[in-house]
Structure formats: C-alpha cells, structure tokens
C-alpha cells in the first residue's frame, strides 16, 4: 500500500514520572495525511496533541517511532514545515512586512529584494492587510491583525507542511470567524498540507477534510478519523444547512464528552499499533431507512 505524504509510524512519547518509572502520554500512534489535505485534531488537554505537533515541527524528539514526510524521516526544524502558534510569535522590532520578508528571504535565497517584498505583500493582502498596516510593528496591531501576519508569514514561505497550534484561541468570536474564512481562501489558493490543533468542534468542521479524535491521557491514542462529508467551498453561515452537519457534530460531541474517557488508558498489544478507525457519516446518500449512514472502517 502506498505511503501517505505525511506518515506517522508507531509514535510513542514517555516521560519520567518522578518515582523512577515512566508516564506514557501516547504510544504506537500511526496515521497518515495526504498531500494537500487539511486535517484537524481534537482531544482533551493532556492527551498529547501539542506533543505530536512539536514532533511534527521537529521541536522535540519522540521516545520511539518515526515521522516521514515525502518519504524522508523528519529530524529537527526545517523551512519545509511552517508553524503558526496561538501567541503570534512575531519579532517585535520588525514591521508586519519585515516579519514576512525575513522568512521569505531565507526560504528563497536566490530571489531579489524586490521579489521577496512583492511576494510578501501579496500574501499579506490575501489575509486582509495592506497599505499602512503592513508597515506597523506588532505592538501597533490588534490581536487579529497580528495573527493575520503570522498566517501570511507561514503561507508565504510555501512550506510542504503547515502546522497550526490553536491559531485562533486568543481571538474574539467575530475576529476568529473572519480569519477562519481568510485562512480557507489562502489554503485553497496554495493547496498546502495543513495539520491543525483546535478545541473548537465547529471550527474543525468548517476547516477540515478529516478530524482526528484522541482519547484522554495518559495512554492516549488517536482513536478515530472522521471524514467531513460537507462539500467545499464552505461558508461559516451556511454549513449548518448541510444535512450532514449536525450528524457529524453530534458524533464529535459524543466522542469527546463520553467515549474519549471510556476508551482511555488502553495499552497496545505487544508489537501492535494504534491506527484510527475511519468514520464516514453521510445522510445525503441513498438510504433504505431513516437512520444516517455511519461506517467505521479499520485502516
């Protein structure tokens, strides 16, 4: 079977527990992400979502297991992987534009200064920043504008994999909705592969092609991979009209509210892996009963 663009294979993370033993966050996690796919991951605090993100970014090493991208094992940070953090992580002494050109110049060292600047301005415009705003320093921008700069910077570097760590968590609801839609527009125009952590179910349904669901920690695992069977393009105010929306949402709520605890703490068998079940809920297909189609497929 062909490998995915991003392949997570038997990933395990353990830490000392302070009593001479080990604390297992998750073990033998295995799943894949296809090129150009937008995948969100949901789970309660402590299940290891951020740990997985840091491993994918090359910011930390797993206890065991490997991550391969494009057939090559990930080792350390790389310009092929871009990260957008919740706290913006902008250089405070540089303007919005220079925060973007700084990375673009490193990513494309053969470009002229004008090429770098034009490319950076174009991506800032994609997230709604232009004119005098791009020449302000982060302290002179609102929280929403700072996160727009972070997103523009990440996309402008054209990484093979874009990692989003709760990028809208610090924003108010109205600003978050606006930037979600801008993120979708930029993603559709670049076809980049995206892996995103979120705690917001509705945000995940709006953005993702698939949602990975993690059980509670310790000994957490990626238990399910839920396909989002709502056609694109999606508009935040319209997706609720899809016959699949509430069926998918209810499944996610039930998992996070009940089943994530019931399935927690189950170690894998010796030599085994924890591969998520594929869940597809589609009420638009031809049915022979009034019940939604729910398929769980071991992949």
N, C-alpha and C positions, 0 to 999 in steps of 0.2 A: 504494500500500500504506500502511495506517495506521501512524503512528509509534508506537513504544513509549513507555510512561510516562517512562522514562529512556532517552535516546538519545545514545550516544557516537558521534560522527561524525568520521572521519579524524583521530583524535587522534595527535599526534606530540610527542615530547619529546626535545630535544637539549641537550647541554651542551658548553662548550668543553673540548677535550681537553688543553689546556696546551701544545700545539705549533702553535697557530694554526689548528687545524682544529676539527671538531665530533665529539662522541661521541653516537651515536644510541641511546637506550635502547629506544624502540619508535617505529614510525611507521605512520601511516594506519590505526590500530586503529578498528574500527567494530563495535559490537554494541549490543543493546538489552536492557532489563529491564522486565518488565511490572509493573503496579501490584499490590501485594500479594505479589509473588514474593520468594523467599528464594534468593539467588544467592551461591555461594562462588567464590573464585578461587584457583587453586593454581599454583605455579611456583617454580623455584629462586631463591635470593637473587640479586639483581641484574637480574631480568627486568623490574622496573618496577611490581610490584603496589602497593607503597606510594605510588609516584608517581601512579598512577591514582587511588588512594584520596584523596590530598591534592588532586588536581584536582577530584574529585567534591565534596569538602568545601569547596572554594573557598579552600584554604590556599595553593595555588600555581597559576600560570598555565601552560598548555601552550605549547610552541613554536608549534604550529598545531593547527587542529581546534576543534570546539566540543562542549559537553555541554549537552543540553537536558532539562529536567525539566518535565513538564506543558506542553510546547510552548514554554517560555521558556528562554533561554540562562542558564546558571549563571555568576554573576560575584561572587566574594567569598563569605565565610561568610554563613550565614543560619540563622535558627531553624527553617526548613523542613527543614534537614539536621542530624541529630544524629550525634555521633561518640563511640564507646567505644574508648579506647586500651588497650593492654596494661598500661600503668603506672598505671591508675586515674584519674589527673589530677583528684583531688578537692581542694577547698580545705581545707587542714589546720586552719584556725582555726574551721571551722564543723562542727557536728554532722552526722551522716548525714542527718537530716531536713532541716536547713537547706541542705545541699548540693543537695537535690532541690527544695525550695521556691524557692531562688534562681533556678533556671531556669524553673520553672513560673510564677512571678510575672512574669517578663519575657515569657513566651510568651502569657500570658493577663492582660494589664494591667487588664481590667475586672472580674476576679474579686475577691471579698472575701478578706481574710486567712484566714478560716476555710475558704473554698472551696479556696484554694491548699493549705492544710495537709491537709485531708481527702483531696484528690486525691493529694498526695504520699505520705501514709501508706498509701493504698490500693495504690499501685504498689510501695512498699517491702514491703508484705505479700505481694504477688504473687511476689517473689523471696525470700521466707522471712525477712524482717526485721521485727521488731515489738518492742513493749514497750521495755525499757531500751536495747536495741541501737541504736535509731534516734536516741537522744539522745547517743550516744558520738561522739567525734571520730575521724577516720580512724586516728590513731596508736593508738587503743584497740581497733581492729578487726583481725581476721585478714585475710590477703590475699584469701581467698574472700569475706569479708563486704564488703570494700572494692569488689571487682568487682561484687558484687550491687548496691551503692549506685550504681555507675556505670551499670549496666544499667537500674536503676529510674529514674535521673535522665533517661537518654536516652529511654526509652519514655514517661515521664510528660509530657515536652514535646510528645508527639504529633507528631513531625516527619513530613514526607511521605516522607523517605528516611532510613534508619538505616544508618550506616556503622560496621562493626565491624573494628578493626585488630588481629587476633590477640588477642582479648579474654581468652582462657584460657591463653595461652602461659606465664604465670608461675605457674600453679597446679599443684598436685599432681594426679595422675590421678583420685583419688577425688573431690576437690572439683570438678575440671573436669567430670566426668560429671554430678554433681548440678546444677551451674549450667547445663550444656547443656540438661538437661531442663526447668529452670525458664525458661530463655530461650524454648524451644519453646512452653511454656504461655502465656507473656506474648504472644509473637508471634501465636499462634492467636487470642488474645482481642482483638488490636488490628488484625490484618490489614495491618500496615505493610510497606512495601517495604524489604528488607534486602540490603545488599551487604557481604560479609564476606571478609577475608583470613585464610587459615589455611595451615599447613604440615601439618596432620593429615588424612590421607585419610579415616580412619574418622569423624572429626568432621564433615567435609564431607558424607559420605554420609548421616549421621544428620540433619543440619540442612537441607540444601539441596534446592530443587526442581531446580536446574541447577548444574553445576560448570563454570566456565570454566578451560581449561588453557592456560598460557602456555609458549612455548618459552624456551630460555635466552637471556640477553642477551649481547652487545649486539644491536641489530636484532631484539629480541624481538617476538613477536606473539601475540595471542590466537588459538590455532590451532583449538581445539575447544570445543564447548558440549555437555556430556554431560548428558542428561536422567536424573534419578534415578527409575527406574520401580519404586519401592518405595512402597506405599500409606501414607498418613498416617491416623491418628497413628502415629508411630514411637517405639518404646521401645528404648533402647540395648542391652538384654539380649536383645531378640527379633528385631531386624532381620537378624541373621546367619542366621536360619531362612528368610528370603526366598530363593527360587531365583535372584533377580536380584543378590543382594548380592555374592557372590564374582565373578560375571561382570563387574559394574561395577568392583569393587575391582581386579581383575586388569588391566582396561583402563587404569585410572588409574595403577597401578604401572608398567605397561609404558611408558606415555607419559612419565611423569616420570623413569623410570630409563633410557630409551633414546631414544625418539622426540623428546623435548624438545631434546636435543642435536643429533640428526640434522636437525631442521627449523630450527635456529637460524641466524641470520645471513643470511637471505634477504630482500633489499630488495624492496619492492613495485615493480611496474612503474610507469612514468610515468603519473600520473593515476589509478593503481589504489588499491584499499583492501584491507586485511587483515580479512576477515569470517570468523568461525569457522565450521567445519563443525558441523552438528548431528549428534550421535551418540546413537542410541537402542538400548539393549540390553535385550531383553525375552524371557526364557525361559519366561514364563507364557503367551505367545500360542500359538495352534495352529501346529505346526511340521510340516514334511514330512521333516525329518531330525533327527539328534541334535545338530546344531550350534545354538548360540544365535543369535537374530536380531540382526544388527548392521547398522545403517543409518547411512550417512554422507550427510547432505543439505546441500548448499550453500545457505545462507540469506543 
